[in-house]
Every structure is written in C-alpha cells, then in structure tokens.
C-alpha cells in the first residue's frame, strides 16, 4: 500500500492521514499541510453543535399576535423564526422525497402552523402576516462567497426565518429567495388561503413586545438534523447551525461569532487546529483551511457515544447520501463510510473502510485539475486502502 500511495500522491497538493482500528498510524503524507477542506469541514461544525446545543435541541418557529383573537379575528400575525434550517412547505417536501441524497430528511412542516391557526378558529387577519427574523443577525450572504453561488443555487441569503432551504420554487423554475422572511410569511399566507382564511403577507417586521403565541412547530432533534447535514453535505444546514451555536452562547447569531465558538469548542475536545482556519460553516469558502490531522481527529471523536450522530451521518458507498452513486457493484459498496467534500479544484474524503483490515483516513486534494481527475485520484486512494492488508 505504501508504495502505491507514494506513487499516487507524489507531486500533488494533497494530504493523507491513515490509522488502524487501534489508532496507530499506518500511513501519512503531509498530514499537517493546510488545505481547502470543502465540505469535510462540516465534521467539526457537527461536533461543536452537538457539544453546545446537544442532540435533543429543537428549533421552534412560532406565530404570534399582539393580543389573543376575539371572535376569530386578530389584528395581524408575525411568523417568528429561530433558525430552523429545515422548515419547509408541503410542495417542497414532496419534491425532495424522491431524491436519494435527501432520503430520510427530517423536514419541519410549515403546514403544521397553518393547520393549528385554522383549528384555533382564526377567521380574519386584516393586518396580514409578517416575517420576523430578528432572532439572529449578521450578513445574509457572506463576503467570502462569490455571487455565483446564489445564481447556481448553492447557497442563498442566510436568515433566522426561511423555508425550503432559502429557495423559491415555481413550476419549472427555482431560485434563491432574496428576502427569506418575506418569502416564509407569504408561503404561510398561501397555506392559510388554501384552507379558506383570506390573509395577505406584509413586509418583514419584528413582532411587538408582549406578543401572544398562537401556534408553534418544533424541528426534529438536532441529532437527526446533524445526520442529514453530513449525509447529504447540506450547506444550508451547516451555515444555520453555526449561527445557532453563536446565539446559544450569548452571541448575536452571526457566522463570525459562531465560527469562533466552533473552533474553541473542538479545540477543547482535543482536535488539533494548528494551521486551521474557518470563515464559514459549510466549507464553501475557498479561504477555509484544514489539515488531514485535524479531520482524522474529528472522525475519531465522531465514533464516541456522545457524538453518535456524526458516525450515523457518514454517507455509505453505493447506498446513501453523497456516496449513493459511487462504488456501486464493487467490493467497496457498503464497506466505506465517509464525509465527502468538493469544490472546483478540491476533493476530500474523511471516513473509514473495512474491506480488509478496518482503517480510518482523511484525504484532501487541492490541485487545479478537472473533477474527473480529482475523483480518479480519490478512487485510487480508496482502492489502496481497501487492499490493506490483502483486501
């Protein structure tokens, strides 16, 4: 294996760190070289979220009014967000159901709020519905991201109140919502209209002090959200988790604050961060830097009981998430579990393989070559690991 890997990695801008089941080093190539991690960075975000928020944490989205309803009428409604990354409309949930990569997503149905308001006898809302995203702050679109990310629908405007992962979908077309809170309020209004409650949506506004809660919907437990984020490599979830982490420790709910908490938290958990740098949670920024040593330590932490959702969230070769369409009908199918990452000129994989003797590994490649070449190199590393010893 050593000779083959030396040949595969020589002359590449890459790192590889491999250990066996006992944690002993089997192979290393530039393990502390700082490289762009892409989505493999989500491993440390997941672990910080579990450490700070806890696996049983729930996001709560509420509908409030200035005063209780009288004879079925309230002056106006506010839809208050708390950063739930998976609040979604029925149509969006249905459209995602058939996608293998998104299988088992724990969506939070926006329709639950509409159903509750109708069931409570609300019949008239002359002031309409407003979105309230004041729970968190910070730039909606990070300056380290190119504008093309919105055009390509990789990531949109971050907000404490959004639906459908920041997207606006119409028949035959989708785009990122320029104003997520207004879009969320309009979607709730539409759901109420479908149930016979004539109500319009209004511009964003913070709910009045002392407002009365009329309906709430809670997300799935954070542990399930973390699993979904890792398995599908969901950028939207990662970014909103970073802001939720900052809010939980008393910050304003910003990306900058959340990233700082992530770094401090995982350092306290024993993950080495020399030469590591983070500017976002998703790994979309090309200014992020990670090392294979760091990522391998994060993988090892994810195998401990306290961080079980990390292990459960690894994609399985030939079966789930980002690896569902790779290594099909090969001896590696079902035997490789990993967090993957990719950007232009970047590929990464952090996981475990048990074709021969069980191995854990972290691999990053930052060469400016085509995605085909990057994947071929990644496959060559996986094949070498699968052959150790006698796989």
C-alpha positions as CSV (number, residue, x, y, z in Angstrom):
1,X,0.0,0.0,0.0
2,X,2.8,2.4,0.9
3,X,4.5,2.2,-2.5
4,X,1.2,2.6,-4.4
5,X,0.2,5.7,-2.3
6,X,3.6,7.2,-2.6
7,X,3.2,7.0,-6.4
8,X,-0.4,8.3,-6.3
9,X,0.4,11.3,-4.1
10,X,3.9,12.4,-5.2
11,X,3.7,15.8,-6.9
12,X,0.1,16.5,-5.8
13,X,-1.0,19.3,-3.5
14,X,-2.7,16.8,-1.1
15,X,-2.6,15.3,2.4
16,X,-3.5,11.8,3.7
17,X,-3.5,10.5,7.2
18,X,-4.4,6.9,7.9
19,X,-4.8,4.9,11.2
20,X,-5.8,1.4,12.0
21,X,-8.6,0.4,14.5
22,X,-6.2,0.8,17.4
23,X,-5.4,4.4,16.4
24,X,-1.9,3.6,15.2
25,X,-0.6,5.5,12.2
26,X,-0.5,3.3,9.1
27,X,0.4,6.0,6.5
28,X,0.9,9.7,6.4
29,X,1.5,12.2,3.6
30,X,1.7,15.9,4.6
31,X,-0.8,15.4,7.5
32,X,-0.5,18.9,8.8
33,X,-0.5,20.7,5.4
34,X,-3.2,23.4,5.4
35,X,-5.6,22.8,2.5
36,X,-9.0,23.8,1.4
37,X,-11.4,21.3,3.1
38,X,-14.6,22.0,1.2
39,X,-17.5,20.1,2.9
40,X,-15.3,17.8,5.0
41,X,-15.3,20.9,7.4
42,X,-18.8,20.1,8.3
43,X,-17.5,17.3,10.6
44,X,-16.2,19.9,13.2
45,X,-19.4,22.0,12.8
46,X,-21.5,18.9,13.6
47,X,-19.4,18.2,16.7
48,X,-19.5,21.7,18.0
49,X,-23.3,21.8,17.5
50,X,-23.7,18.6,19.4
51,X,-21.4,19.8,22.2
52,X,-23.0,23.3,22.5
53,X,-26.7,22.7,21.6
54,X,-27.0,19.0,22.5
55,X,-28.5,16.2,20.4
56,X,-32.0,16.8,21.8
57,X,-32.1,20.6,20.9
58,X,-35.1,21.7,18.9
59,X,-35.6,24.8,16.8
60,X,-39.0,26.4,17.4
61,X,-40.9,28.5,14.9
62,X,-43.9,30.5,16.2
63,X,-46.9,32.5,15.0
64,X,-47.6,35.4,17.4
65,X,-50.2,38.2,17.6
66,X,-50.3,41.5,19.6
67,X,-53.3,40.2,21.5
68,X,-55.4,37.0,21.7
69,X,-58.0,36.5,19.0
70,X,-61.5,37.9,19.5
71,X,-64.4,36.2,17.7
72,X,-61.8,34.6,15.3
73,X,-60.1,37.9,14.5
74,X,-56.5,39.0,15.2
75,X,-55.2,42.4,14.1
76,X,-52.1,40.9,12.5
77,X,-49.8,37.9,12.7
78,X,-46.0,37.5,12.9
79,X,-44.1,34.4,11.9
80,X,-41.1,34.3,14.2
81,X,-38.0,32.2,13.2
82,X,-35.3,30.8,15.4
83,X,-33.0,29.5,12.7
84,X,-34.7,26.2,11.8
85,X,-32.8,25.1,8.6
86,X,-35.5,22.6,7.6
87,X,-38.7,24.5,7.8
88,X,-40.4,23.6,4.6
89,X,-43.6,23.9,2.6
90,X,-45.6,20.7,1.6
91,X,-44.7,21.1,-2.1
92,X,-41.0,21.4,-1.4
93,X,-41.1,18.4,0.9
94,X,-42.8,16.4,-1.8
95,X,-40.3,17.5,-4.5
96,X,-37.4,16.3,-2.4
97,X,-38.9,13.0,-1.3
98,X,-37.6,11.1,-4.4
99,X,-34.0,12.3,-4.1
100,X,-31.7,9.5,-2.8
101,X,-29.3,12.0,-1.4
102,X,-32.0,13.6,0.7
103,X,-33.7,10.4,1.8
104,X,-35.0,10.5,5.4
105,X,-34.7,14.3,5.8
106,X,-36.4,15.4,9.0
107,X,-38.3,18.3,7.5
108,X,-40.3,20.7,9.7
109,X,-43.7,21.2,8.1
110,X,-44.8,24.8,7.7
111,X,-48.3,23.4,7.2
112,X,-48.4,22.5,10.9
113,X,-48.7,26.2,11.8
114,X,-51.4,26.8,9.2
115,X,-53.4,23.8,10.4
116,X,-53.1,25.0,14.0
117,X,-54.3,28.5,13.3
118,X,-57.3,27.2,11.4
119,X,-58.1,24.7,14.1
120,X,-58.0,27.5,16.7
121,X,-60.8,29.3,14.8
122,X,-58.8,32.2,13.2
123,X,-61.0,33.6,10.5
124,X,-59.8,37.2,9.9
125,X,-56.4,38.8,9.9
126,X,-56.8,42.3,8.4
127,X,-53.2,43.3,9.1
128,X,-51.8,40.2,7.3
129,X,-48.7,38.2,8.2
130,X,-45.2,39.5,8.6
131,X,-41.9,37.6,8.9
132,X,-39.7,38.2,11.9
133,X,-36.0,37.1,11.6
134,X,-34.7,39.3,14.4
135,X,-33.6,36.3,16.5
136,X,-30.2,36.3,14.7
137,X,-28.1,38.9,12.8
138,X,-25.1,39.2,10.5
139,X,-24.8,39.4,6.8
140,X,-27.2,37.3,4.9
141,X,-24.7,36.4,2.2
142,X,-21.0,36.1,3.3
143,X,-18.4,38.3,1.7
144,X,-16.1,35.3,1.2
145,X,-18.6,33.7,-1.2
146,X,-18.8,34.6,-4.9
147,X,-22.2,35.9,-6.1
148,X,-22.3,33.0,-8.5
149,X,-23.2,30.7,-5.5
150,X,-26.7,32.3,-5.5
151,X,-27.1,32.1,-9.2
152,X,-26.1,28.4,-9.1
153,X,-28.4,27.8,-6.1
154,X,-25.5,26.5,-4.0
155,X,-26.4,28.8,-1.1
156,X,-28.7,31.8,-0.6
157,X,-29.4,34.6,1.9
158,X,-29.0,33.3,5.4
159,X,-31.8,34.1,7.8
160,X,-33.3,33.0,11.1
161,X,-36.6,32.6,9.3
162,X,-36.6,30.8,5.9
163,X,-38.5,28.0,4.2
164,X,-37.4,25.4,1.6
165,X,-33.7,25.9,2.4
166,X,-33.9,29.5,1.2
167,X,-35.4,28.7,-2.2
168,X,-38.4,29.9,-4.1
169,X,-39.9,27.3,-6.3
170,X,-42.5,27.7,-9.0
171,X,-43.5,25.3,-11.8
172,X,-40.4,24.8,-13.9
173,X,-38.3,27.3,-12.1
174,X,-36.4,27.8,-8.8
175,X,-34.1,30.4,-7.4
176,X,-32.8,31.6,-4.1
177,X,-35.2,33.9,-2.1
178,X,-33.8,37.5,-2.0
179,X,-35.8,38.1,1.2
180,X,-36.3,34.8,3.1
181,X,-38.6,36.1,5.9
182,X,-41.0,37.7,3.5
183,X,-41.0,34.6,1.4
184,X,-41.7,32.5,4.5
185,X,-44.6,34.7,5.5
186,X,-46.1,34.6,2.0
187,X,-45.9,30.8,2.0
188,X,-47.7,30.6,5.3
189,X,-50.3,33.1,3.9
190,X,-50.7,30.8,0.9
191,X,-51.3,27.8,3.0
192,X,-53.9,29.6,5.0
193,X,-55.6,30.8,1.9
194,X,-55.9,27.2,0.7
195,X,-57.8,26.5,3.9
196,X,-60.2,29.4,3.3
197,X,-58.6,32.0,5.5
198,X,-58.1,35.2,3.4
199,X,-54.9,36.7,4.5
200,X,-52.0,38.5,2.8
201,X,-48.3,38.9,3.6
202,X,-46.6,42.1,4.6
203,X,-43.0,43.3,4.7
204,X,-40.7,42.0,7.4
205,X,-41.0,43.4,10.9
206,X,-40.1,42.5,14.4
207,X,-43.1,41.3,16.4
208,X,-44.4,43.7,19.0
209,X,-43.2,43.3,22.6
210,X,-45.5,41.1,24.7
211,X,-47.0,39.3,21.7
212,X,-49.1,36.2,22.3
213,X,-48.1,32.9,20.9
214,X,-50.9,31.3,18.8
215,X,-49.1,28.4,17.3
216,X,-45.7,26.7,17.3
217,X,-43.9,24.0,15.4
218,X,-40.7,22.3,16.6
219,X,-38.0,20.8,14.4
220,X,-36.7,17.3,14.7
221,X,-34.0,16.8,17.4
222,X,-30.6,18.3,16.5
223,X,-29.0,14.8,16.3
224,X,-31.2,14.0,13.3
225,X,-30.5,17.3,11.6
226,X,-26.8,16.8,12.0
227,X,-27.1,13.3,10.4
228,X,-28.9,14.8,7.4
229,X,-26.4,17.6,7.1
230,X,-23.5,15.2,6.9
231,X,-25.0,12.5,4.8
232,X,-26.2,14.9,2.1
233,X,-23.5,17.5,2.7
234,X,-26.1,20.2,3.2
235,X,-24.6,23.7,3.1
236,X,-27.7,25.5,4.3
237,X,-28.0,23.4,7.5
238,X,-24.3,23.9,8.2
239,X,-24.5,27.7,8.0
240,X,-27.6,28.0,10.1
241,X,-26.1,25.7,12.8
242,X,-23.1,27.9,13.1
243,X,-25.4,30.9,13.8
244,X,-27.4,28.9,16.2
245,X,-24.2,28.0,18.1
246,X,-23.3,31.6,18.4
247,X,-26.8,32.5,19.7
248,X,-26.7,29.7,22.2
249,X,-23.6,31.0,23.9
250,X,-24.9,34.6,24.1
251,X,-23.8,36.0,20.8
252,X,-25.9,37.8,18.2
253,X,-26.3,34.7,16.0
254,X,-23.6,35.6,13.4
255,X,-21.4,33.5,11.3
256,X,-18.2,35.1,12.6
257,X,-19.2,34.6,16.2
258,X,-20.4,31.0,15.5
259,X,-17.2,30.0,13.7
260,X,-15.1,31.3,16.7
261,X,-17.2,29.2,19.0
262,X,-16.8,26.1,16.8
263,X,-13.0,26.5,16.8
264,X,-12.8,27.0,20.5
265,X,-15.1,24.1,21.2
266,X,-13.4,21.5,19.1
267,X,-10.0,22.6,20.4
268,X,-11.3,21.9,23.9
269,X,-12.5,18.5,22.7
270,X,-8.9,17.7,21.7
271,X,-8.9,18.3,17.9
272,X,-5.6,19.8,16.8
273,X,-6.1,23.1,15.0
274,X,-2.6,24.2,14.0
275,X,-2.8,26.0,10.6
276,X,-6.6,25.5,10.6
277,X,-8.8,28.5,9.5
278,X,-12.6,28.8,9.1
279,X,-14.6,31.6,7.6
280,X,-17.9,29.8,7.2
281,X,-19.6,26.5,8.4
282,X,-20.3,24.8,5.1
283,X,-16.8,24.8,3.6
284,X,-18.0,26.8,0.6
285,X,-15.3,29.5,1.2
286,X,-12.0,29.0,-0.5
287,X,-10.3,30.8,2.4
288,X,-11.1,27.9,4.7
289,X,-8.1,25.7,5.7
290,X,-8.0,22.3,7.4
291,X,-5.4,19.6,7.9
292,X,-5.8,15.8,7.5
293,X,-4.6,15.5,11.1
294,X,-7.5,17.7,12.2
295,X,-10.1,15.9,10.1
296,X,-8.9,12.4,11.2
297,X,-9.2,13.5,14.9
298,X,-12.7,14.8,14.2
299,X,-13.6,11.4,12.7
300,X,-12.3,9.6,15.7
301,X,-14.3,11.9,18.0
302,X,-17.4,11.2,16.0
303,X,-17.0,7.5,16.8
304,X,-17.6,8.1,20.5
305,X,-21.1,7.7,22.0
306,X,-21.5,11.4,22.8
307,X,-21.2,12.2,19.1
308,X,-23.1,9.2,17.7
309,X,-25.0,11.4,15.1
310,X,-21.7,12.1,13.4
311,X,-21.0,8.4,12.8
312,X,-24.6,7.8,11.8
313,X,-24.4,10.7,9.3
314,X,-21.5,9.4,7.3
315,X,-22.5,8.5,3.7
316,X,-22.3,4.8,2.8
317,X,-20.7,3.9,-0.5
318,X,-23.2,2.7,-3.1
319,X,-26.1,3.3,-0.7
320,X,-26.7,6.7,0.9
321,X,-26.0,10.5,0.7
322,X,-23.1,11.8,-1.4
323,X,-21.8,8.3,-1.9
324,X,-25.1,6.8,-3.1
325,X,-23.9,6.8,-6.8
326,X,-20.3,5.8,-6.2
327,X,-18.6,2.4,-5.8
328,X,-21.8,0.6,-6.8
329,X,-21.4,-3.1,-7.5
330,X,-17.8,-3.1,-6.2
331,X,-16.3,-4.7,-3.1
332,X,-16.2,-1.2,-1.5
333,X,-20.0,-0.8,-1.6
334,X,-21.3,-0.8,1.9
335,X,-17.8,-1.1,3.3
336,X,-16.8,2.6,3.0
337,X,-18.4,5.3,5.2
338,X,-17.3,8.8,4.7
339,X,-17.9,12.6,4.7
340,X,-17.0,13.9,1.3
341,X,-16.3,17.4,0.0
342,X,-15.7,19.1,-3.3
343,X,-15.2,22.5,-4.9
344,X,-13.6,23.4,-8.2
345,X,-10.1,22.0,-7.8
346,X,-10.8,20.5,-4.5
347,X,-11.8,17.0,-3.4
348,X,-11.9,15.5,0.1
349,X,-12.9,12.3,1.9
350,X,-12.8,11.5,5.6
351,X,-14.0,8.2,6.7
352,X,-13.5,4.5,7.4
353,X,-13.1,1.5,5.2
354,X,-13.4,-2.2,6.2
355,X,-12.8,-4.2,3.0
356,X,-9.6,-5.7,4.5
357,X,-8.5,-4.6,8.0
358,X,-10.5,-1.6,9.2
359,X,-8.8,1.7,8.6
360,X,-9.7,5.4,9.3
361,X,-8.5,8.1,7.0
362,X,-8.6,11.7,6.0
363,X,-7.7,12.8,2.5
364,X,-7.7,16.3,0.8
365,X,-6.5,17.2,-2.7
366,X,-6.3,20.8,-3.8
367,X,-4.8,20.5,-7.3
368,X,-6.2,22.7,-10.1
369,X,-7.4,19.8,-12.3
370,X,-10.7,18.6,-13.5
371,X,-13.3,16.9,-11.2
372,X,-12.7,13.7,-13.2
373,X,-9.0,13.7,-12.4
374,X,-9.7,14.6,-8.7
375,X,-12.2,11.7,-8.4
376,X,-9.9,9.3,-10.1
377,X,-7.2,10.2,-7.6
378,X,-9.6,9.8,-4.7
379,X,-10.7,6.4,-6.0
380,X,-7.0,5.4,-6.3
381,X,-6.5,6.2,-2.6
382,X,-9.6,4.3,-1.6
383,X,-8.5,1.3,-3.7
384,X,-5.1,1.3,-2.0
385,X,-6.7,1.4,1.4
386,X,-9.1,-1.4,0.5
387,X,-6.1,-3.6,-0.4
388,X,-4.6,-3.2,3.1
389,X,-3.8,-5.9,4.1
390,X,-4.9,-8.3,1.4
391,X,-8.3,-6.7,1.0
